[in-house]
């Protein structure tokens, strides 16, 4: 299987995405995007023992700092970000430095936000090692940290210089982390690429079995979909197409916040959110019930949850959803499905009907736990 590459077309901020096996063993892919300043590698306690030395060794004394932060979404916060700033200042990193994010979505988000804000902006490169990061969070320039009152509420748009996705790193992912990434893969087919959705359904068993060819294809096709959307709407402008990438995320972010960023992985929350969005789409008379059921079976077959966790009440979720970044003039806006492969951003619904959908989901969870 030959490596693939594609570009995110953003004029002077355009950058390549490299996808393939063994890319961490090709240091020239990274070095061509590092500039002439100091190099800072940011990773976490899980990824560092696996891949840090392979990335760092060819760079030699160019690496001025390696910052290893704790693993987990709960550490994507201002305190950890401030600690990273302290390390950059202590190492006397100047505006010519380049930060390298080696890890999953949390590492990419916090490193990207540090790069966006340190000395008013320095370069960074994404080296994603999880499926979710390779297919979604490493592409597009969204960077952020979480706040106790909402996910990704403090952040900036800051595009990387390059994304290097070595699909061999997916072999070391725990099953739960791998499944979480598949939620974002499924999302791309649902919102605007019906042929990709059909391909996923046909190859579901091979995907779940981590067939190397299928992994290459889901990363390539997902990145291609996201690159096209980002090129058309870099900063998620009002009425722009990028908002559709948040399918399932308004529900999912509320679930993550309600559970303190500890109970659900991001992809798990998105999977539940996509199911809730599909059910609400069906309640509005758009999506046939049979297609909702088929989506639930696909996600469950990938080992993903499809029901909200016990103890989370509908009114609590609704309150958190009102604080979502896509809300406008006090109204919740949701990405919903007209049909599989066609998504729309809509506020054309009654909140009491949305609450009823959430309460129905809560009752299903409680009945299952009884």
C-alpha positions in Angstrom: 0.0 0.0 0.0 1.5 3.3 -1.1 1.3 6.3 1.2 -1.3 8.9 0.3 -1.1 12.7 0.5 -3.6 15.5 0.0 -3.7 19.2 0.7 -5.9 21.4 2.7 -6.3 24.3 0.3 -6.2 27.6 2.3 -4.0 29.9 0.2 -0.9 30.9 2.1 -2.0 28.7 5.0 -2.4 25.5 2.9 -0.7 22.4 4.2 -0.3 18.7 3.4 -1.7 15.6 5.1 0.5 12.5 4.8 -1.2 9.2 5.3 0.5 5.8 5.3 2.3 3.0 7.2 5.7 3.6 8.8 5.7 7.4 8.3 7.4 7.9 11.7 10.4 6.1 10.2 10.6 8.8 7.5 11.9 11.8 9.5 12.2 14.0 6.4 8.4 14.3 6.3 8.6 16.2 9.6 11.9 18.1 9.2 10.8 19.8 6.0 8.1 21.6 8.1 10.1 22.6 11.1 11.7 25.8 10.1 15.0 26.9 11.6 14.1 27.4 15.2 13.9 25.2 18.3 11.7 22.1 18.2 9.3 21.3 21.1 7.6 17.9 21.3 4.4 17.7 23.3 3.0 14.3 24.1 1.4 12.3 26.9 2.3 9.6 29.4 0.7 6.9 27.2 2.2 7.8 23.8 5.7 8.8 25.0 6.9 5.2 25.8 5.6 4.0 22.4 6.7 6.7 19.9 8.6 9.6 21.4 12.1 8.3 20.9 11.3 7.3 17.3 10.2 10.8 16.6 12.9 12.6 18.6 16.0 10.6 17.8 16.5 11.8 14.1 16.0 15.4 15.2 19.1 15.4 17.6 19.9 18.5 19.4 17.2 20.5 17.5 14.8 19.3 20.2 14.9 22.0 22.9 12.1 20.6 25.0 9.9 17.5 25.4 6.8 18.1 27.4 4.9 15.0 28.6 1.5 15.8 30.0 -1.0 13.4 31.7 -3.3 11.4 29.4 -7.0 12.1 29.4 -9.6 14.6 28.4 -9.8 15.9 31.9 -6.3 17.3 31.5 -7.2 19.5 28.5 -7.5 22.5 30.7 -6.1 25.9 31.5 -3.9 24.7 34.3 -2.0 22.2 32.0 -1.9 24.8 29.2 -0.3 27.3 31.7 2.3 24.7 32.7 3.1 24.3 29.0 3.6 28.0 28.7 5.9 27.9 31.7 8.1 25.2 30.1 8.3 27.1 26.8 9.4 30.3 28.5 11.9 28.4 30.7 13.4 26.8 27.5 13.6 30.3 26.0 11.6 29.3 23.0 11.3 32.2 20.5 8.8 32.9 17.7 10.9 30.8 15.4 10.1 27.6 17.3 7.9 24.8 16.1 5.7 22.7 18.4 5.0 19.1 17.4 1.9 17.5 18.8 2.5 13.7 19.2 -0.6 12.0 20.4 -4.4 12.0 20.2 -7.0 14.8 20.0 -6.2 16.2 23.5 -2.5 16.6 22.7 -3.3 18.1 19.3 -5.9 20.6 20.7 -3.8 21.8 23.6 -0.6 22.0 21.6 -2.3 23.8 18.8 -3.8 26.3 21.2 -0.4 26.9 22.9 1.1 27.4 19.4 -1.8 29.9 18.5 -1.2 32.0 21.6 2.5 31.7 22.6 4.2 34.9 21.5 1.1 35.7 19.5 1.5 32.6 17.4 4.2 30.0 16.5 4.2 27.1 14.0 3.1 23.6 14.9 2.9 20.2 13.3 0.3 17.5 14.0 1.5 13.9 14.4 -1.7 12.1 15.4 -1.5 8.6 16.9 -5.2 7.8 17.5 -7.8 7.1 14.9 -10.0 10.0 16.1 -7.1 12.4 15.7 -6.0 11.1 12.3 -9.5 11.3 10.8 -10.8 14.4 12.4 -9.2 16.6 15.1 -5.7 17.0 13.6 -7.1 18.6 10.4 -8.8 21.9 10.2 -7.0 24.2 12.7 -9.5 24.1 15.6 -7.6 24.3 18.9 -8.9 24.7 22.4 -9.0 23.7 26.0 -12.0 22.8 28.1 -13.8 24.7 30.8 -15.9 23.2 33.6 -18.9 24.8 32.0 -18.3 23.7 28.5 -16.1 21.8 26.1 -13.7 23.6 23.8 -15.0 27.0 25.0 -11.5 28.6 25.1 -9.6 28.3 21.8 -8.5 29.7 18.5 -8.3 28.7 14.8 -4.6 28.0 14.1 -3.7 25.8 11.1 -0.8 23.3 11.4 2.1 23.3 9.0 1.5 19.6 8.2 -0.3 16.5 9.4 1.6 13.2 9.5 -0.7 10.3 10.1 1.2 7.0 10.5 -1.5 4.4 10.4 0.8 1.8 12.0 0.2 3.7 15.3 -3.4 2.5 15.2 -2.2 -1.1 16.0 -1.3 -0.1 19.6 -4.7 1.6 20.3 -6.8 -0.1 22.9 -10.1 -1.4 21.5 -12.1 1.4 23.2 -10.0 4.1 21.7 -10.2 2.6 18.3 -13.9 2.3 18.5 -14.1 6.0 19.6 -12.4 7.0 16.4 -14.8 5.1 14.3 -17.6 7.4 15.4 -16.0 10.3 13.5 -15.5 8.1 10.5 -19.2 7.2 10.4 -20.0 10.9 10.7 -18.4 11.8 7.4 -20.6 9.4 5.5 -23.7 10.5 7.2 -23.3 14.3 6.7 -22.4 14.4 3.0 -20.8 11.3 1.5 -23.4 8.6 1.1 -21.1 6.4 -1.0 -18.6 6.4 1.8 -21.3 5.4 4.3 -22.3 2.5 2.0 -18.6 1.5 1.8 -18.3 1.6 5.6 -21.4 -0.6 6.0 -20.1 -3.1 3.4 -16.6 -3.3 5.0 -17.7 -3.0 8.7 -16.2 -6.4 9.7 -12.8 -5.6 8.1 -12.7 -2.1 9.6 -13.5 -3.5 13.1 -10.7 -6.1 12.5 -8.3 -3.3 11.7 -7.5 -4.5 8.2 -4.5 -2.4 7.1 -6.0 -1.5 3.7 -9.3 -0.5 5.3 -7.5 1.7 7.9 -5.7 3.5 5.1 -8.9 4.1 3.2 -11.0 5.4 6.2 -8.3 7.8 7.2 -7.8 9.0 3.6 -11.5 9.4 2.8 -12.2 11.1 6.1 -9.4 13.6 5.7 -10.5 14.2 2.1 -14.0 15.0 3.3 -12.8 17.3 6.1 -10.2 19.1 3.9 -12.9 20.0 1.4 -15.2 21.4 4.0 -12.4 23.3 5.8 -11.2 24.8 2.4 -14.7 26.1 1.8 -15.4 27.4 5.3 -12.2 27.7 7.4 -13.7 29.4 10.5 -17.2 28.0 10.6 -18.8 31.2 9.4 -22.6 31.9 9.9 -24.4 29.6 7.5 -21.2 27.9 6.4 -20.8 24.3 5.6 -18.2 23.6 8.4 -20.9 23.5 11.0 -22.1 20.2 9.5 -18.9 18.6 10.8 -20.5 19.0 14.3 -23.1 16.4 13.6 -23.8 14.7 17.0 -21.4 17.1 18.8 -23.9 19.4 20.4 -25.4 16.4 22.2 -22.0 14.8 22.7 -20.3 17.9 24.1 -23.2 18.3 26.6 -22.7 14.6 27.6 -19.0 15.1 28.1 -19.5 18.2 30.3 -22.3 16.5 32.3 -19.9 13.6 33.1 -17.0 15.8 34.0 -14.9 14.7 30.9 -14.1 11.5 32.7 -16.8 8.9 31.9 -17.0 9.1 28.1 -14.4 9.3 25.4 -15.1 12.0 22.9 -15.9 9.6 20.2 -18.3 7.7 22.5 -20.1 10.9 23.3 -20.3 11.7 19.6 -21.7 8.3 18.9 -24.5 8.8 21.4 -25.0 12.3 20.1 -25.4 11.1 16.5 -28.0 8.6 17.6 -29.9 11.3 19.5 -29.7 13.6 16.5 -30.9 10.8 14.2 -33.8 10.0 16.5 -34.8 13.7 16.7 -34.5 14.0 12.9 -36.9 11.0 12.7 -39.3 12.7 15.2 -39.3 15.7 12.9 -40.5 13.5 10.1 -37.2 13.6 8.1 -35.2 10.4 8.7 -37.0 7.1 8.4 -37.1 5.0 11.6 -35.5 2.1 9.8 -32.4 4.2 8.9 -32.1 5.3 12.6 -32.2 1.7 13.6 -29.6 0.8 11.0 -27.3 3.5 12.3 -27.6 2.3 15.9 -26.7 -1.2 14.8 -23.7 0.0 12.9 -22.4 2.0 15.8 -23.1 -0.8 18.3 -21.3 -3.2 16.0 -18.2 -1.0 16.3 -18.4 -1.3 20.1 -19.8 2.2 20.6 -22.5 3.2 23.1 -25.9 4.3 21.7 -27.7 5.3 24.9 -27.0 8.2 27.3 -25.3 7.2 30.6 -27.6 6.5 33.6 -28.3 9.5 35.9 -28.2 12.2 33.2 -31.6 13.9 33.0 -33.0 15.5 29.9 -33.3 19.0 31.4 -29.7 19.0 32.4 -28.6 18.1 28.9 -30.9 20.7 27.4 -29.4 23.4 29.6 -25.9 22.5 28.6 -26.8 22.4 24.9 -28.1 26.0 25.2 -24.5 27.0 25.8 -23.2 25.3 22.7 -21.0 27.5 20.4 -23.5 27.0 17.5 -26.3 28.5 19.4 -27.5 31.8 17.9 -29.8 34.5 19.4 -30.4 32.2 22.3 -31.7 29.3 20.1 -30.1 25.9 20.0 -29.0 25.0 16.4 -28.5 21.3 15.6 -27.0 19.4 12.7 -29.8 17.0 11.7 -30.3 14.5 8.9 -32.7 14.8 6.0 -31.5 11.3 5.0 -28.3 9.3 5.3 -25.7 11.4 3.5 -27.6 14.7 3.7 -27.2 16.9 6.8 -28.6 20.4 7.6 -28.0 22.9 10.3 -31.4 23.8 11.7 -33.0 25.8 14.6 -36.5 25.1 13.1 -37.9 23.0 16.0 -39.6 23.5 19.3 -37.3 23.1 22.4 -40.1 21.2 24.2 -39.9 18.6 21.4 -36.2 18.3 21.8 -36.6 18.0 25.6 -39.1 15.2 25.0 -36.5 13.4 22.8 -33.9 13.7 25.6 -36.3 12.5 28.2 -37.3 9.5 26.1 -33.6 8.6 25.8 -33.2 9.0 29.6 -36.1 6.6 30.2 -34.7 4.0 27.8 -31.4 4.1 29.8 -33.2 3.8 33.1 -35.3 1.0 31.9 -32.3 -0.9 30.7 -30.5 -0.4 34.0 -33.6 -1.6 36.0 
